[in-house]
Amino acid sequence: MAYRIGPFALHSQFPRSSFFIPVRYDTAPRLTPLIGNRPMTPREVLALCREREIQAIDLRFMDFPGTQKHVTIPAKILKERSFEDGFGFNGSSLRGWQSINESDMLLVPVAETAIVDPFLSQTLAMTCNIQDPTTRQDYPRDPRNVARKATNYMLQTGVADIANFGPAAEFFVFDEVRFDQNEHESYYHVDSLEGQWNRGKGSKGPNAGYQIRFKEGYFPTPPADTLQDLRTEIMLKLMECGIEVEGQHHAVATGGQCEIDMKYAPLLRTADNLLLYKYLVKNVAARHGKTATFMPKPLWNDNGSGLHLHFSLFKNGSPLFAGSGYGGLSDLAMYAMGGILKHAPALMAFCCPTTNSYKRLVPGFEAPINLAYSYRNRSAAIRIPVHNSNSESRRIEFRIPDASCNGYLAMSAVLMAALDGIQNRTHPGPPFDKDLYDLEPEELKSVPKVPSSLDESLVALRRDHEFLLKGDVFTEDVIDTWIWYKTTNEVDALRQRPHPFEFTMYYDA
């Protein structure tokens, strides 16, 4: 027995029983329009709209920094030619996009991304490509366009024809969040029933004492794990929307850290899926009267949330990473790792794109701070998983990224670094089969470190981005705009403001 959500209702307004309807999951309609194993055509999307009595079309896209946006049109407006003509919108009102004198842009819906939205009434949602209405060229700053160009460039090189990514995205679910920052105060407050800090707290009801200890949240069972049903609900929603899921569980941190692993898929589809994943997580949490965040480090002194990217290349149906070398990898896989490790500081400008990202990348919390690779070793930046000996499962896991990233840009950058490593036969050097956190200082000196701040990563990107320009995948304009936006709106903005902890340290100076 599984549960499907009925009409939208806030948890605080309606009891659970009023909007949770038990149905058999195997009889629930799929929300993604697939015909057999192929995506729908525009004509078939229109037929689905008639069949499901769709009244609204939600057009969605990702802005430059990585936040999903949308606009809704009446379903009767959507025609077959709409998938070529698109719909106009104002590109100057979006972060890092057009100037006001060049504001007109086009949203061009992509039929293969269509889903019947599980939260909105009689609504079909589609992800869109962005085009210039005058030239009808794909917009260079559209993150989805960058991912499409990365895939095309890979095909042009002849190295591979499929780049599979399997993201393991962690997030926190809190019961309450409050924060503010202005000229005279700055604070945040988050709370979770699971949080260790609530162990001695009195409340209106009894305190059962099952709060999860710091750094001991991995795989607990209920009642300590209070989010089991919520994660299962998210998992089922993902499956209904056509996203294959490998499993869900509580993650390491106290206070509601979760992980749901999606099965690998080609780059563009994975980036589309990640966008939908975040949408579903946040909306299911909201229906339970909770709030979900992909902020990498919302809690001090506990593990942060990562986006571990499992990555492999295929050609003509054959896995290119399987071989007889270290960890069961091929020479090509070793070169791919070499490229990723060589360009890692620059990659982090896209893979760890917030000032908060670097509060996760510190010693003692299972975060990869050393640019090394290793078999089975989660203390390294790149791990070689050993769960399955099947050659098609041979892959590498890039553990540095976090889910605050723009998935289209981050995965495209990783692919470009890997291709650069393969083209230049960049060897990653010797592996480190030790716990990198416990190395002696002298031994640790030889291991390169990740940048310690977003500012450092942006400097690295400025110095090292030629590999991203190949095939016109990233452009100089995209690189310049990214560095400008992140420096001005995030690095400098944070640098200029007093931090609450500074009052603890310096008020009595």
N, C-alpha and C positions, 0 to 999 in steps of 0.2 A: 504494500500500500504506500503510495506517495501522495503528496499534497500539491494541488495547483491553487494559485491565488485567484480569487474572484475579483469583483469590482474594487477599485482602489479605495483604500481606507487607511487612515492613520491609526496606528496602534493605540494612541492615547484617546482616540475617539470611539473606537469600536473594539469589543472583545475579540480574541482570536477566533472564536467559533463563528463570528458573524461574517468573516470573509475567507476563511480557509475551508475549502470543500474537498473532502477526501475522494479521490478517483484513482483508478488503477493507472499507473504510469504507462503501461504498455498500450493503453487505449487512448491516451491523450494525443491530440493532434500535434504534429510537428509544426513548429513555428517558422522553420526555414523552408523556402520553396525549392525543393530538389526534385528533379525528375530522374528517377533511378539514381545514378551516381554523378550526374552532371548538373550544373547550375541552370537556373531558369533563364530563358530569353525574355526580352521586353514584352513580347506578345503574351508569353505565359504568365508573367507578373500581372499583366492587366486581367487575364483570365482568373487568376487567384483573387484579385481584388473583387471581382464580381462574385466569385464563389463564396468568399468569406464576408461579403457585404462590407468591405472596407470603405470607410467614409473620409479618412484623412491619410495623407502621405507625409511622413516625417523625413525631411532631407537632412542628412547628418554629414559632418566633416570634422577634421581636426585642425585647429589653428596652429600657428607656427611653434609656440612653446609646447603644445601638447595637450590642450584641453578640448574636449569634444563640444561642438556647437551644433545647433539645429534650427530649422525653420519648417513650419508645417503649412501644407497647401491642401485644398479640397481634393478628394480623390478624382472627381470628375474632370479636373484640369489635366491630370496625367494622361498623356497620349503616347503612342508608340514612338512618334518623332521626338518626344520630350527627352528620350535617352540619347539623342544627338544634339538637339537644340539647347537643352538645359534651361535653367531658371536664373534670372538676374538677382544679384544681391550687392550690398555695399562692402567692398573689401577694405575700405579705409578705417572702418570701425573695429577691426580686428588687430590684435597685437602683432607687430612685426610685419604687417602686410603692406597694402598699397597706400600711397599718399592720396589726399582728398581730391586732387585734380585728376587722378587715375583710378577712381574708386569703383567703377562698374566692373563686376566680375560675374562669372557664370558658375552655377552648381549643375554638374552633369551627373545624374544618378546612374549607379552601376547596378544592373539587374541582378547579378550574381550575389550581391550582398543583402538582398531583400530578406527581411524577416517580418512576421506578424508580431508586433510589439506585445510582450506578455504583461505589460503594466498599463498601457494606454488603451482606451476604448476604441475599437474598430479602426486601428491605426496600423499601417504598414510602414516600416522604416527601411531606408536605404542609405548606404554610404555613397558619397559623391566625389568625383574628381573636380578639380578647379581649373577653369580655362579663362583666357583673355577673350572678351567678347568681340574684339576687333580682329585679332589675328587668328583666333580659334586655336592658339597654341596652349599646351598644358602649362600651367603656372609653375615657374621654377621653385617658388617657395612653398608650394603645396607639399606637405610631407608625404602624402600618398604617391605623388608623382615621383619623388625621389626614390621611393621603394620600387616603383615600376621601372625606373631607369637603371637601378642597381641590378635588378633581375635581367634586364635586357643586355647590360654590359657583360654580365656573367656569361650569357649565351654567346655574345660576340667573341669572347676570349677562347671559347671552345673547351674551357677547363671542366665545366659541369653544366647540366641543364636544369637541375633542381637544387636549391639551397633550403634545407629543412631547418626550421627552428622550433624547439619545444620549450615554451616559457613556464617557469615555476614562479608565479607571482605571489608574494606574501603581502598581507595587509593586516591592519588592526581594526577591530570592531569595538567601539566604546559605547557606553550607556549615556554619556554626557560629554560635551565639549564646550568650553567657553574660552574666548581669547579676545584681546583688544590691544591696540598699540596706537598711541597718539602723543601729543606734545608733552603730557605730564604723567603718563602711566603706560606700562607695558606688562602684560601677564598672559598666562594660559592656564587652563585647568582642564584636565581630562579625568574621566572616572570610568571604572569597569567593576562590575560585581566580582569578577575573577581576580582583580588586582590584589597583590599581596598587602598593599597598604590598607586594605579594608579588613584585614584579619581581626583587628581589635576594635572595629567600629561598631557602635551601637546603632540600631535603626528601629523602625516601627515593628518590624518582624524579627524573628530569631536569626542570629548569625550562625550558619551551619559550620563555618570554619574550613571550607574546602577551597579557599583561595589558593591560586597557583604561586609557588615560590618564584622569585626572580631566576631566570635562565633554566627553569625546570618545567616548561610548558610543552615539551615535545611528547606527543602521543598520549596524554592523559585520557582516561575514560570519564564519562559522566559519573557522579554529579560535578566533579571538578571542572570538566569540560562542559560549559554551559551553552556552547554554540554549535553543538553537533547537528541539531535539526536545522539551524539556519544555514550552515555550510552545505548540508544535503540538499536543501531547497535551492541554493545557488547552483549546485552541481546539476540538479535535474533541469533547471532553467537553461543552463548552458547546453545540455544535451538536447533539449527541445529546440533550441536555436541552431542546432547543427554543429556544435563544437564538441569534439570528442574529449572526454575527461579521463585521466588515468587514476585519479584519487583525490581525496580531501582529508585534511587532518589539522589538528591544533599545532601551531608552530611553537618555537622554543620560549618566547617571552611570556611573561605574565600579562594580565590585563587584556586578553582577547586577541592574541595574534593568531592568524589563520593562514592556511596555504591550500590552494586548489590547483593541481597540476593539469595543464592542457596537453593533449597529445600533439606531437610535432606535425607541422604542415609547411608548405612552401612559404617563403618570406612574406609576400604580400597578403596571403590569406591569414597567416599568423598575426600580422600587424592589425588586420581588420578584426580578427578574433579578440585580440588583446583590448582593443577599443570597446568591443561589445562586453567583454569580461568585466571591465571596470564599471560599465553602465549597469550590468546586472547585479554585481556585488553591492553597489551603493543603493540601488533601488530595493533590493530584498532587505537590506539592513534597515532602510527607512520604513519599510512596511512593518518591521518588528519594533519600531520606536527607537532604533539604534542608529549609530552613525559609523560609516566605514571610511578609512583613510589609507591611501597608498604613500603617505609621507614616510620617508625612509627611517627616521629616528624620532618618533613622537615621545618616547620615554627615555629619560636619562638612566644610565646604569642597568640597562637590559639590552637584549639583542634587538637590532633593527630589522627592517623588512627589505629583502632583496628581490631582484628579478633574475634568477639564474637561467641563462640561455643555453639550452642544449642544441648543438649545432652540428650538421653533417652535410656533405655534398654527394650528389648522385649524378650519374651520366648513363643514359640509355638503360635505365632501370637498375644499374649496378652501383653498389655503395663504394665510394672512393676513399673513405676513411678506414676501411678494413684492410689489415695487412698482418705481417709477421713481426713487426718491430715492437718497440716498447709499448706496453699496454694494449697489444693487439692492433696497433695503428699502422697505417701505410706511411711511406715517405711523404706523400702529398699532404696527409693529415698533420705530420710534423711541421711541414713548411707553413701550413695554415696557422698552426699555433704560433710559429715563429713570427708571422706577420702581425697577429693579434697582440702578442706580447711586445713586439717592437713599437707598435703604434698605440699601445694601451693608454699612455698619458693623454694623447690627443683624443682617443675614443671616449675617454671619460667625460669630456665636455658634452657629449651627447648621451652617454650611458648613465652618468651620474650628474645630472644637469642642474641640481639645486644646491644652495649653500648647506641645506640640511643633509644632503647626501654624504658629506664628509664627516658628519658626526656619527654616522654608521661605520665608516671605514677607520676604526680605531682598534688597537689590540685588546684582546680579552673577550670578544663577543662574536666569535666565529666568522667575522667578516674578513675577506681576503685583502690584506694590506701589502702582500709581497707578490711581485710580478714573476711568478714561477709556475711550473706545471708539475703534476704528479698523478700517479695511478692511485685511485681510491681516496685521495687526500683532500679534504675539504678546507685545509688551511692555505691551499695554493689558489692563485687567481684562476687557473685552468685545472679542472679535475677531469680525469678519464674514468668515466663510470664503468663498473664491472658487473652490473646487475644481470646482464644478458650477454651470452657469448655469440648470439646470432650476428652474422656479419652485417646485416642491415641495421642493427642496433649500435654499431660502432660509431661513437660520436665523442665530442668534447663538450665540456660544460664550462662556459665562461661565467664566473661567479661574481664579478664586480658590479654589473648593472643593478639598478633598482627601478621600481615600477613608477617612480615619478617621471621617468623618461618619456619622450615621444617615441613610441615603438617603431614607427616607420623610419625615423632618422637613425635611431640607435642600432637597429638590426641591419640597416643598409650600410652603416659605417663599419660594423663588425664584418660583414661580408666583403666590403672593399679592402679592409685590412688583411683578411684571409687570402683573397685573390692576389694581393700585392706580395704576400709572403710566398705563395705558390709560384708566381711568376719570377720572383727573384731568388727562389730556393733558400729562403731565410730559415736557418735552423734555430730552434729555440734554446739550444744549449743543453746541458745535462739536467735531468729531472731532480726534484728534491723529494725523496721518499721519507722524509722526517716531518714531525710536527714543527712547522715553521715558527710557531709561537714560542717553542721551547729551545730554539737554537741559541748557542752561546753568542755573545756580541761579536766576537771576531769572525765566526762563521757567517753570521747574518749580514756582515758588511758587504759580502759579495752578491747579495740578493737585491735587485732593484726594488724600490718602493713605489707605491701609488702616490699621486699628488695628494697633498694634505688639505687642499681647498679647491673650490670651484675656480677661483682666480688663477691658481696654478694650472689647472686643466685647460682653461681658456688660453693661457699663454702657450701651453704645449700645442694646442690646436692651431694657433697662429703660426708657430714655427714648423709644424708638421701636418700639412693637409694636402700635399700634392697627390698622394694616393687616392684621396677622395674626389679629385677633379677628373680622374680618368673616365672616359665615356660621357663626360658632362653630367655625371650622376649628381654630385654636389657642384655648385658653381661658386666662384669667388664671391658673388653677391650673397649667396646663402650663408657661406662661412662668415663673411663680414657682418651680416645682419645678426646672425646668431651671437657672435662675440659681443657686438654692440648692445644688443638687447639684454643679454645676461649680465654684462658688466654694469650697465646703467641702471637697470631695473631690479637687480638682485644683489650683486656683489657690493656695489657702491651704496645702495639703499640700506643694506644691513650694516655696512661699515660705519655709516653716519649716525646710527641710532644707539643710545645707551642700552646695554643688555641688563636684564634684571639681576643677574648674578654679579655684575659689576658693583651693584650697591652692597651686596654681601662682602665683597672683597675690598672695596675702596671708600665706602661712605665716610668712615672715620679717619681717613688719611689726614 
